[in-house]
């Protein structure tokens, strides 16, 4: 109103307010500018070499910067009491109070613990600072912080250049490990696994309890894997299990209980949306005969209670338990370590589960000052039950999850869809959708896996630094796969030519290994190291497979 009556007066008042606020704003900006101080400096190592890419973070904030190619940096700090954190790979982190009066000179100290860390490479152990190839070491302590049943479950995202993926994620399912990307389009890209010196193409990851692993090293490049020949072309994963330590017997127990559930369900059609879709597929007369009979309309199917959510029928909240018990100890001459473990993992799909029993024993015995021996054995039995949601099939429509997501949510004639094997409106000649509940409850799947690995070696020291190590090992891998398809299943119903059927498959694989390694290592004046290694390896394996199938079983109840 005042603007309309006297616009000149109103404009004058606004100008006066601006004149009053300008000095105040300038004063505030001046205070902010004075509060920020510029700090510069240079970061070098113990030899005075400048370090590029050093991370610099203002303590207590997210403000940070990095040194340039000449090791120089510049950063704004709020006060002269600010503290900067300097961190660089392979060097110890430093916390330094800023110096606003002169250029700072920061000296970074190498991490001796990281450089002196022992890494298993081929048939020997070397210090990390002596490595010439690309070797990654997994942090076992971090891996065991999660309730895992297999060591490969926890490798994902923990080692650079190592990709870990799961085919289906079911209980007891194996994981695919790829080192430095895929090398072949048609053949396996899995690395070679060396477990306590025994090289195998199949890790048998489920047979090793993660709590029994002492170290896990991944050899990535040619210099690290050449000793294994063509088998090491896809990288090498070296697993060393725990040994006994000198001291009184130590008993360790680890246990966990976990709940697993489906994180997100697919947003599928409800009864109203499904019937609305049928209106576009069928003629009005067909809709009147089926869905709109007895005076029903499309609105009759909105929020009705008698509709089916097959995801809720199939998925469940699964409980898993994991128990591990070990005892270790020993003297200067005798050291031992043994463990027992039990895993019971239910799957989130009904009627699926995984159970594993595992035992391990290790003994180190020093006979005299020159001779020592080692015995190591591990046995496990894993039992997987339930249908595989990702099993290969001749048609996409016959796969299990296709039926879970593609089966109708409502019926028009009052039929209980849980009791009918087929959808009455689906042409079974080219669409193999089936009742997912009936099939998963009437299929029988049981896969039993037995793994036994035994190793022994004797090491004799001729003179200081000169050693001969003779080792031998044996591995047994047994697989028993049992399957039964009843008349109410997707593979055993009356429409299939094989009818009610069953199968049993036995597979045995035996492997043996003998290694003879002569090594020499000597340090000169604590500055020079001479090492040499010569060896001869013999390895062989043989396998047997037997399969039995039966079809058209007359009395499936038997």
C-alpha positions in Angstrom: 0.0 0.0 0.0 2.8 2.4 0.9 4.4 1.7 -2.5 1.3 2.7 -4.3 0.7 5.9 -2.3 4.3 7.2 -2.3 6.7 5.1 -4.5 9.5 7.6 -4.1 9.5 7.3 -0.3 9.5 3.5 -0.4 12.5 3.4 -2.8 14.3 5.9 -0.6 13.8 3.7 2.5 15.1 0.6 0.7 18.2 2.5 -0.4 18.9 3.6 3.2 18.6 0.0 4.4 21.1 -1.2 1.8 23.5 1.6 2.8 23.1 0.4 6.4 23.7 -3.3 5.6 26.7 -2.9 3.3 29.2 -2.1 6.1 27.9 -5.0 8.2 28.2 -7.5 5.3 31.7 -6.3 4.5 32.7 -6.8 8.2 31.3 -10.3 8.2 33.2 -11.2 5.0 36.3 -9.8 6.5 36.0 -11.9 9.6 35.5 -15.1 7.5 38.5 -14.2 5.3 40.7 -13.6 8.4 39.5 -16.9 9.9 41.0 -19.0 7.1 44.7 -19.4 7.0 46.8 -20.8 4.2 49.3 -23.5 5.0 51.9 -24.8 2.5 54.6 -27.4 2.7 56.5 -30.3 1.1 56.3 -34.0 1.9 59.4 -36.2 1.5 60.6 -39.7 2.5 63.5 -40.6 4.8 65.9 -40.1 1.9 64.6 -36.7 1.0 62.8 -37.8 -2.1 59.6 -35.9 -2.6 56.4 -37.9 -2.5 53.5 -37.1 -4.9 49.9 -38.1 -4.1 50.2 -38.0 -0.3 46.7 -37.6 1.2 46.3 -34.7 3.6 43.2 -34.3 5.7 42.3 -31.6 8.2 41.5 -33.5 11.4 37.9 -33.5 12.4 36.6 -32.4 9.0 36.3 -33.7 5.5 38.6 -31.0 4.1 41.6 -32.4 2.4 44.1 -32.2 -0.5 47.0 -34.1 -2.0 50.6 -33.3 -2.8 51.4 -32.5 -6.4 54.1 -34.1 -8.6 56.8 -32.2 -6.7 55.5 -33.3 -3.2 54.1 -29.8 -2.5 50.7 -29.0 -1.0 48.6 -26.0 0.0 45.5 -26.1 2.3 43.2 -23.7 4.1 42.9 -24.2 7.9 40.6 -22.3 10.4 43.3 -21.6 13.0 46.9 -22.1 14.0 45.9 -25.0 16.3 44.6 -27.1 13.4 46.1 -30.6 12.9 46.8 -32.2 9.6 46.8 -36.0 8.9 49.3 -37.2 6.3 48.9 -40.7 4.9 50.5 -42.6 2.1 50.5 -46.3 1.0 53.5 -48.1 2.5 54.3 -45.3 5.0 53.2 -44.6 8.6 50.5 -42.0 9.0 51.5 -38.7 10.7 49.5 -36.1 12.6 51.2 -32.7 12.6 50.2 -29.4 14.0 50.1 -26.7 11.3 52.7 -23.9 11.0 51.2 -20.8 9.6 54.5 -18.8 9.7 56.7 -20.8 7.4 56.5 -23.7 4.9 56.2 -27.1 6.5 58.5 -30.0 5.8 57.0 -33.4 6.5 59.1 -36.5 6.5 57.2 -39.8 6.0 58.6 -43.0 7.6 58.2 -46.4 5.8 56.0 -49.1 7.4 58.6 -51.7 8.4 55.9 -54.1 9.5 54.3 -54.1 6.0 57.6 -54.4 4.2 58.8 -57.2 6.5 55.5 -59.1 6.1 56.0 -62.7 4.9 54.2 -63.7 1.8 54.0 -67.2 0.4 55.1 -67.3 -3.2 55.4 -70.6 -5.1 57.5 -73.0 -3.0 59.0 -70.5 -0.6 58.3 -67.5 1.7 59.7 -64.1 1.0 59.4 -60.7 2.6 57.1 -58.3 0.9 59.9 -55.8 0.2 61.8 -58.4 -1.8 58.9 -59.2 -4.1 59.3 -58.6 -7.8 55.7 -59.5 -8.8 52.1 -58.6 -8.0 51.0 -60.4 -4.9 48.0 -59.6 -2.8 47.4 -60.7 0.8 43.9 -61.0 2.3 43.2 -59.7 5.8 41.8 -62.9 7.5 40.7 -61.0 10.6 38.4 -58.7 8.5 37.0 -61.7 6.7 36.0 -63.4 9.9 34.0 -60.4 11.2 31.1 -61.6 9.1 29.3 -65.0 9.7 30.5 -66.7 6.6 30.6 -70.4 5.8 33.1 -70.3 2.9 36.2 -68.2 2.6 35.3 -67.1 -1.0 32.2 -65.4 0.3 34.3 -62.7 2.0 36.8 -62.2 -0.8 34.5 -59.9 -2.9 35.8 -56.4 -2.9 38.7 -57.1 -0.6 41.6 -57.7 -3.0 42.3 -55.4 -6.0 42.1 -57.2 -9.3 40.2 -60.2 -7.9 36.5 -60.6 -8.9 34.2 -62.8 -6.9 30.7 -63.6 -8.1 27.9 -66.1 -7.2 26.0 -68.1 -9.6 22.8 -68.2 -7.6 23.5 -67.5 -3.9 21.7 -70.6 -2.6 22.9 -72.3 0.6 26.2 -74.0 0.0 26.5 -72.5 -3.5 30.0 -72.0 -4.9 31.5 -68.7 -6.0 33.5 -67.8 -9.1 36.9 -66.3 -8.6 38.6 -64.5 -11.4 42.1 -62.9 -11.1 43.0 -60.0 -13.5 39.9 -60.5 -15.7 38.8 -63.3 -18.0 41.6 -64.9 -20.1 39.4 -67.3 -22.1 36.1 -67.1 -23.8 35.4 -70.9 -23.8 37.5 -72.4 -21.0 37.5 -71.9 -17.3 39.0 -68.7 -15.9 39.3 -70.0 -12.3 42.7 -69.7 -10.7 44.8 -72.5 -9.4 44.4 -73.2 -5.7 47.3 -74.4 -3.5 46.1 -75.6 -0.1 48.9 -76.3 2.3 51.2 -77.0 -0.7 48.7 -79.2 -2.6 47.8 -77.7 -6.0 44.2 -78.3 -7.2 42.1 -76.8 -9.9 38.9 -77.1 -7.7 39.3 -75.2 -4.5 36.7 -77.2 -2.6 36.1 -74.0 -0.8 33.3 -75.5 1.2 35.6 -78.0 2.7 37.8 -75.4 4.4 36.5 -73.5 7.5 37.5 -69.8 7.2 38.5 -69.9 10.8 41.2 -72.4 10.0 43.0 -70.2 7.5 46.2 -68.6 8.7 47.0 -66.7 5.4 45.6 -66.3 1.9 47.8 -64.9 -0.8 46.9 -64.2 -4.4 49.6 -64.4 -7.0 48.6 -62.4 -10.0 51.3 -62.1 -12.6 53.7 -64.2 -14.6 56.7 -63.9 -12.3 54.7 -65.2 -9.4 53.0 -68.0 -11.2 55.6 -69.3 -13.6 56.7 -72.1 -11.3 53.2 -73.7 -11.7 53.4 -73.7 -15.5 50.2 -73.4 -17.6 48.0 -74.1 -14.5 48.9 -70.8 -13.1 47.9 -68.8 -16.2 44.7 -67.6 -14.4 46.5 -66.7 -11.2 47.2 -68.7 -8.1 45.4 -68.6 -4.7 47.7 -70.0 -1.9 45.9 -71.0 1.3 47.9 -71.8 4.4 46.0 -73.2 7.4 46.8 -72.6 11.1 49.5 -74.4 13.0 50.0 -75.0 16.7 51.9 -72.4 18.8 54.1 -72.9 21.8 52.3 -72.6 25.1 49.6 -74.2 27.2 46.5 -75.6 25.4 44.2 -72.9 24.1 40.5 -73.8 23.5 38.6 -71.5 21.2 34.9 -71.4 20.4 33.2 -69.3 17.8 29.5 -69.4 17.3 26.9 -67.3 15.4 23.2 -67.3 14.6 22.0 -65.3 11.6 18.7 -64.6 9.9 18.5 -64.3 6.1 15.6 -63.0 4.1 14.8 -61.7 0.7 15.8 -58.0 0.6 13.5 -56.9 -2.2 10.5 -58.6 -3.9 9.6 -57.9 -7.5 6.6 -55.6 -7.9 4.1 -58.0 -9.6 0.5 -57.6 -10.7 -2.2 -57.9 -8.1 -5.6 -59.4 -8.9 -7.1 -56.1 -10.2 -4.1 -55.4 -12.5 -4.1 -59.0 -13.8 -7.8 -59.0 -14.7 -7.4 -55.6 -16.3 -4.7 -57.1 -18.5 -7.1 -60.0 -19.4 -9.6 -57.5 -20.7 -7.0 -56.6 -23.4 -6.4 -60.3 -24.3 -9.9 -61.8 -24.3 -13.2 -60.8 -26.0 -16.0 -59.3 -23.9 -18.0 -62.6 -24.2 -15.0 -64.6 -22.8 -14.5 -62.1 -20.0 -18.2 -62.4 -19.2 -17.9 -66.2 -19.1 -14.8 -66.2 -16.9 -14.0 -63.1 -14.8 -17.2 -61.1 -15.0 -19.7 -63.9 -14.3 -22.2 -63.8 -11.5 -22.4 -60.0 -11.8 -18.7 -59.3 -11.1 -16.9 -56.3 -12.7 -13.3 -55.2 -12.8 -13.8 -53.3 -9.6 -14.8 -56.5 -7.9 -11.1 -57.6 -8.0 -9.7 -54.5 -6.4 -8.1 -55.3 -3.0 -9.8 -58.8 -2.7 -8.4 -61.0 0.1 -8.4 -64.3 -1.9 -5.4 -63.5 -4.2 -2.0 -65.2 -4.3 1.4 -63.7 -3.8 3.7 -66.6 -4.9 6.8 -64.8 -3.6 5.4 -64.9 -0.1 4.6 -68.6 -0.6 8.1 -69.5 -1.8 10.4 -67.3 0.2 10.9 -67.4 4.0 13.1 -66.0 6.7 15.9 -68.5 7.1 17.9 -69.2 10.3 21.5 -70.3 10.1 23.9 -71.4 12.8 27.7 -71.8 12.7 29.8 -73.5 15.4 33.6 -73.8 15.5 35.7 -75.4 18.3 39.5 -75.6 18.2 42.4 -76.6 20.5 46.0 -75.7 20.0 49.2 -75.6 21.9 52.6 -77.3 22.2 56.2 -77.2 23.2 59.4 -76.2 21.4 59.5 -79.7 19.8 55.8 -80.5 19.4 53.0 -78.2 18.3 49.5 -79.2 17.5 46.2 -77.7 16.3 42.9 -79.4 15.8 39.3 -78.2 15.1 35.7 -79.2 14.6 33.0 -77.2 13.0 29.3 -77.5 12.2 27.2 -75.3 9.9 23.5 -75.5 9.4 22.2 -73.0 6.9 18.6 -72.9 5.8 17.8 -71.3 2.4 15.3 -68.5 1.9 13.5 -70.8 -0.6 11.4 -73.3 1.2 12.7 -76.9 1.3 16.3 -75.8 0.8 19.2 -76.1 3.2 23.0 -76.7 3.6 24.7 -78.7 6.3 28.4 -79.2 6.8 30.5 -81.2 9.2 34.2 -80.5 9.2 37.3 -81.6 11.1 41.0 -80.8 10.9 44.2 -81.8 12.5 47.8 -80.5 12.3 51.0 -81.6 14.0 54.5 -80.2 13.8 57.2 -82.3 15.3 60.9 -81.5 15.6 62.9 -84.8 15.7 66.3 -83.1 16.3 68.1 -79.9 15.4 68.2 -80.9 11.7 65.0 -82.8 11.1 61.4 -81.8 11.5 58.1 -83.3 10.2 54.6 -82.0 9.7 51.2 -83.8 9.4 48.1 -82.1 8.2 44.6 -83.5 7.5 41.2 -82.0 6.7 37.9 -83.8 6.2 34.5 -82.3 5.5 31.0 -83.5 4.5 28.6 -81.0 3.0 25.0 -81.9 2.3 22.9 -79.6 0.0 19.2 -80.1 -0.3 16.4 -78.4 -2.3 15.9 -77.3 -5.9 18.3 -75.0 -7.6 16.6 -71.7 -8.7 19.1 -71.2 -11.5 19.4 -74.7 -12.9 19.6 -74.9 -16.7 16.4 -75.9 -18.5 15.4 -76.5 -22.1 12.9 -73.6 -21.9 12.9 -70.3 -19.9 9.3 -71.0 -19.0 10.2 -74.2 -17.3 12.6 -72.6 -14.8 11.6 -72.3 -11.2 11.7 -68.5 -10.8 9.8 -68.0 -14.1 6.8 -69.7 -12.5 7.2 -67.8 -9.2 7.0 -64.5 -11.1 4.7 -65.6 -13.9 1.9 -67.6 -12.2 -1.5 -65.9 -12.0 -2.5 -64.1 -8.7 -6.2 -64.9 -8.9 -8.6 -67.5 -10.3 -12.1 -66.9 -11.8 -13.8 -70.2 -10.9 -12.9 -70.4 -7.2 -10.2 -73.1 -7.8 -7.5 -73.3 -5.1 -4.4 -72.6 -7.2 -2.2 -74.1 -4.6 -3.5 -77.6 -5.4 -3.5 -77.4 -9.2 -0.2 -78.2 -11.0 -1.1 -76.2 -14.1 -2.7 -72.9 -14.9 -5.9 -73.8 -16.7 -5.5 -70.9 -19.2 -1.9 -71.7 -20.2 -1.3 -73.8 -23.3 1.2 -76.4 -21.9 2.3 -77.3 -25.5 4.6 -74.3 -25.6 4.4 -72.8 -22.1 5.8 -74.9 -19.2 4.7 -72.8 -16.3 3.8 -74.9 -13.3 2.7 -74.5 -9.7 5.9 -73.4 -7.9 4.7 -74.5 -4.5 3.7 -78.0 -5.4 6.8 -78.6 -7.4 9.3 -77.3 -4.8 7.7 -79.4 -2.1 7.5 -82.6 -4.1 10.9 -82.5 -5.7 13.7 -84.3 -3.9 17.3 -83.1 -4.3 20.2 -84.1 -2.1 23.8 -83.5 -3.0 26.5 -85.0 -0.7 30.1 -83.8 -1.0 33.0 -85.5 0.8 36.4 -83.9 0.7 39.6 -85.4 2.3 43.0 -83.8 2.1 46.1 -85.2 3.8 49.6 -83.7 3.6 52.9 -84.6 5.2 56.5 -83.4 4.8 59.9 -83.9 6.3 62.5 -81.1 6.2 66.2 -81.7 6.8 68.8 -79.0 7.2 72.2 -79.9 6.0 73.9 -76.7 6.9 72.6 -73.3 7.9 70.5 -72.1 5.0 70.6 -75.3 3.0 67.4 -77.4 3.3 65.8 -80.4 1.7 62.0 -80.7 1.9 60.2 -83.9 0.8 56.4 -83.8 0.9 53.5 -86.0 -0.1 49.8 -85.5 -0.3 46.5 -87.3 -1.1 43.1 -85.8 -1.9 39.8 -87.6 -2.2 36.7 -85.9 -3.6 33.4 -87.8 -3.6 30.1 -86.5 -4.9 26.7 -88.2 -4.6 23.8 -86.5 -6.3 20.3 -87.9 -5.7 17.1 -86.6 -7.5 13.5 -87.6 -7.5 10.6 -86.0 -9.5 7.1 -87.0 -8.4 3.9 -86.7 -10.3 3.3 -83.2 -8.9 6.5 -81.7 -10.1 7.6 -79.9 -13.2 9.8 -82.8 -14.4 7.8 -85.8 -13.3 4.1 -84.9 -14.1 2.0 -87.0 -16.5 2.6 -84.7 -19.5 6.3 -85.6 -19.7 7.5 -88.7 -21.5 9.7 -89.9 -18.6 6.9 -89.7 -16.1 7.8 -90.1 -12.4 11.6 -90.5 -12.5 14.7 -90.6 -10.3 18.5 -90.6 -10.7 21.6 -91.3 -8.7 25.1 -90.0 -9.7 28.4 -91.0 -8.1 31.7 -89.3 -8.8 35.0 -90.1 -7.2 38.2 -88.2 -7.9 41.6 -89.3 -6.4 44.7 -87.2 -6.5 48.3 -87.6 -5.2 51.3 -85.4 -5.0 55.0 -85.8 -4.3 57.4 -82.8 -4.1 61.1 -82.6 -3.5 62.6 -79.2 -3.0 66.2 -78.2 -2.3 66.6 -74.5 -1.2 69.4 -72.3 -0.1 69.3 -68.8 1.4 72.0 -66.7 3.0 72.2 -63.1 4.2 75.5 -61.2 3.9 76.1 -58.3 6.3 72.3 -58.0 6.7 72.2 -56.1 3.4 72.5 -58.7 0.7 70.5 -61.9 0.3 71.3 -64.9 -1.9 68.6 -67.5 -2.5 68.3 -70.5 -4.9 65.7 -73.2 -5.3 65.6 -76.5 -7.2 62.8 -79.0 -7.2 61.0 -81.9 -8.8 57.3 -82.6 -8.6 55.2 -85.6 -9.4 51.4 -85.4 -9.4 48.6 -87.6 -10.8 44.9 -88.2 -10.4 42.2 -90.6 -11.6 38.4 -90.5 -11.4 35.4 -92.7 -11.7 31.8 -91.8 -12.5 28.6 -93.9 -12.3 25.1 -92.8 -13.1 21.8 -94.6 -12.8 18.4 -93.4 -14.0 14.9 -94.8 -13.8 11.7 -93.6 -15.5 8.0 -94.4 -15.4 8.1 -95.3 -11.7 4.7 -97.0 -11.0 4.6 -96.5 -7.3 6.1 -93.2 -6.4 5.2 -93.5 -2.7 7.9 -96.1 -2.5 
